[in-house]
Amino acid sequence: MAGRLLRGCGEAAALRAMGFSEEQARRLLGLQPRLGPQRREAAAAQLLLLGLSAEAALGLLERSPGLLRMPTERLQERAGDLRRLGLGGGQLQRAVSRCPQLFTLPRRRMAAAVRLLREQCLFTAEQLREVLATCPAVLLEEPRRLHHHFQYAYFRMGVQQKEMVKARLFQMPFAELRNRHIFLERRGLYQTPHKGQTQTCNPKLKDILQLPEEDFLTSLASSTREEYEVFKKLLAREEEEEEDRDALYAEEDEDLDSEESKTAWE
C-alpha cells in the first residue's frame, strides 16, 4: 500500500514537472490506472511536443485514453505523416485535438483517403492542406462515401474545388447537404449549372453549408421549419421507394439470367 502511494506521488511529481497542475496530474493518473508511469509520461510528453497545452493534451487523452497505450514511436510517426501533408504548428494541434482518432487510424486507410482527394477529386496540395486543417475527420471516411460526397457537389451542384474548400464542404454530413440542396432546387432557388451558366442566381455553397438551419430556412429557402420537416420525410420516402424498385429490378434480372441459363443447358 505504501509502495503504491509513493509511486503515485512520484508519478504526480513527474507530471507536474512537465507542466501539468496538481489537479490535471490527478485526472491524468486516473486514466488507465494500471498503466506503467513511463508509458503515461511518454504519451503526455509527445502531445506536449506537438505544442498542445497541458489542458488540451489532458482533454485529448480523456476523450481517447487508448492513446496512452500506443507506442511512442507510433505517435511520433503519425505526427510526422500529418506534417508531411502540410499540417504544422497550430493547424496540427487543432487537427489532433478535434480528431484524436487520427493517431489510431491505420496508415493504409489514411493514404487511401489522401490519394482519393488528390488524384480523383483533384484538390491541389494547398487545398488538401486546408481541407485537412478544417475537417480532419475527412481522413476517417470510407473512400467510396468520400468520393460520392465530392461528386455530388461537383456534378450535381456544379461547385468547383476552390469553392468547396472555402465553404468547408466535408464538415456537413452528406445527408444534410443533399436535403438542403434539393429543398432549394425544388423551390426554384437552385439550378445545376450547364456549361457554367444558370437561369437562377444560385446561393453560395458557404451559405448553404454554414448557416444554422433557422437562418438557412428564412434567408435562403424563404420557408418554415414545418415545411422543411415535411419535405425531409417525403424525400426519405422517395429514397426508400427507389431502393425497393432497384432491389426488385435486380431480382428480376437474376431470374431472367437463371431462365436463360436453363434454356441454354436444355
Secondary structure as GFF3:
##gff-version 3
##sequence-region A 1 266
A	DSSP	alpha_helix	2	17	.	.	.	ID=ss1
A	DSSP	alpha_helix	22	29	.	.	.	ID=ss2
A	DSSP	alpha_helix	37	49	.	.	.	ID=ss3
A	DSSP	alpha_helix	54	63	.	.	.	ID=ss4
A	DSSP	three_ten_helix	65	69	.	.	.	ID=ss5
A	DSSP	alpha_helix	72	84	.	.	.	ID=ss6
A	DSSP	alpha_helix	89	98	.	.	.	ID=ss7
A	DSSP	three_ten_helix	100	103	.	.	.	ID=ss8
A	DSSP	alpha_helix	107	115	.	.	.	ID=ss9
A	DSSP	pi_helix	116	120	.	.	.	ID=ss10
A	DSSP	alpha_helix	125	134	.	.	.	ID=ss11
A	DSSP	three_ten_helix	136	140	.	.	.	ID=ss12
A	DSSP	alpha_helix	143	151	.	.	.	ID=ss13
A	DSSP	pi_helix	152	156	.	.	.	ID=ss14
A	DSSP	alpha_helix	161	167	.	.	.	ID=ss15
A	DSSP	three_ten_helix	169	171	.	.	.	ID=ss16
A	DSSP	alpha_helix	174	186	.	.	.	ID=ss17
A	DSSP	alpha_helix	205	210	.	.	.	ID=ss18
A	DSSP	alpha_helix	213	215	.	.	.	ID=ss19
A	DSSP	pi_helix	216	220	.	.	.	ID=ss20
A	DSSP	alpha_helix	225	265	.	.	.	ID=ss21
###
